[in-house]
């Protein structure tokens, strides 16, 4: 599945794109003021995107042949719907390429992918302070859930819970 508009091409990532995707992940972390949380590396990303057991997928946005954005996503599951869903982990467009409709086209591409795969929903999180993103999501018809909170265990907290018997 490819989406094209003048100057824009959306496509699934290929193994040779991993270094570029990782650089975009770092740019996203900088934008979100979370660079200190990037502890992964391109080798792990390569394995998780294209290894024997792929955990994630990615699409890339190319503007006039240059990769300017990415979306990384994976399958989740709704027990209430008893259907899989698409969970968008990250979507990012380089600042110089925003306001050209790239982000919206990426969301449309992912929505079509979810429909084509017969998924029951398409979900993602947004940082509370990111008002431009929240307004953008609402403009596309997304409901921003206020009664749900993300819970997370990482690092030593995850290890500690795993060791409880």
Residue, then its C-alpha position, 0 to 999 in steps of 0.5 A: x500500500x502506497x499513498x502519494x500526493x504531489x511531493x509525498x510518498x508513504x511506504x512501509x519501512x525496509x531494513x535499510x531504513x533503520x538508521x534513519x528511523x532511529x535518527x527520527x526517534x531521537x528527533x522525536x525524543x528531543x521535541x518531547x523533551x525526553x532525549x534522556x529516555x532514549x536508551x535503545x539502539x539501531x540494532x535492537x530496532x532492526x531486530x524488532x522491525x525485521x527479525x524472526x519475530x517482528x514486534x513492530x511495523x513502521x511507515x515512512x513519509x518521503x517528501x521529494x525523496x527525503x524521509x521526513x517522518x515516520x510512524x511506528x505501530x503494532x497490534x494490540x487486542x481488545x477483549x471487549x471487541x474480541x478483535x485486534x487493534x492498531x496501536x500507534x506508538x509514535x508518529x513524527x514529522x520533522x519540524x520543517x515539513x509540518x503543515x503540509x498535510x503529511x501527518x494527516x496523510x500518515x493517520x489516514x494511511x494507518x486508518x486504512x491499514x486498520x480497516x483493511x486488516x479488520x481491526x476494531x480500533x486505532x489508538x495512541x497516547x498524547x502528552x498532556x502538554x502537547x496542545x497542538x497535537x491534541x487539537x490536530x487529533x480532535x480535528x480528525x475526529x479522534x476522541x481524547x479519553x480523559x478517564x484513562x491513564x497510562x500505567x508503566x513499569x520499566x527498569x528497576x521497577x519492572x525487575x522488582x515486580x518480576x522478582x516478587x514471589 
